[in-house]
Amino acid sequence: MQRRPFIALSWLATAVAATAVGAALLSPGQALAQASAPGWPSQSVRIVVPTGPGSSLDLIVRLMSDKLSARWGQAVVVENKPGAGGMLGLDVAAKATDGHTLAIGFNGPVANAPFLYKKTPYDPAKDLKPIVMTTSQANVLAVNAEKVPARTVAELAAWLKAQAGKANYASLGNGSSAHLTMELFLSEAGAQATHVPFNGSPPAALSVAQGEAHATFMVAPALLPHVQSGKVRLLAVSSGQRIEALKDVPTLAESGFPKVEALAWNGLLGPASLPDATVARINADVNALLATDDVKGALARQGMTVVGGSAADFKRVIDADVARWGPVIRRLGVSLD
């Protein structure tokens, strides 16, 4: 099947950069919000992770859960619910009525799913309320070190073309940033490969390490153990600039593919019925944690960039993603039903 070009994602990098600095300090309005929802939480808080244990989303939530529990005086229960490209987990939050159920979402089930499926279990725009963006991170182009001889992006493009469609690639789910970033790269490279989706980054990374999949685009955390064991080789990052945790890995622009630029983002969302005062309280507390050196350092070591900001900032990033990718997905006729 002939691949048509995707549009580059520098718009998202700009949108994320615009909110990143604002996360560090609480505004007077955010500080006031903490006092405006004194009765919350009145019970344990559940945060649903729509991917499996060990995924980047799981790492973010578990890094903050104990600290949030200490601030809120209630237990924070982390529940992994992978499946359907992240939609199973987000559906739990969308339909929650207890006022104490949240989810961490990402590009796929929050912005892209309505364009990829004829029917989704929830309407992200109507049923989910953005609370706070947590991090953004580049996708990393990685290959199996034994089965794929390529050591540069140009060599990988040539190798994929030589395979004439027989190669495959893993992603953390249908419609995810990892999935669409690889499609963008394949289009620019003039190559083909079969998409093999998984429920989260750990199993997708393992498939590349074991040689079941030849390549992948995904965020770094799940890949790093396999890089250290020598089973996976990193070729490039999809951000506009090199990332601090992987200084020796070039960008795709440096590697001859300037149009392949993409950022994966994630953040906390709740049901549309969640009171604004509660949203402001959660937003303020998460921003305060994201501003601490230990949280920032732990996330940076995993290749993630702290973003934070207001709930409105997060909504603007989501809306920009929808506006950019929706028409592209529709024009290409991509369907995952």
Summary of the structure (lengths in Angstrom):
residues: 337
radius of gyration: 19.3
end to end distance: 18.2
largest distance: 62.8
contacts: 1238
relative contact order: 0.22
helix: 45%
strand: 18%
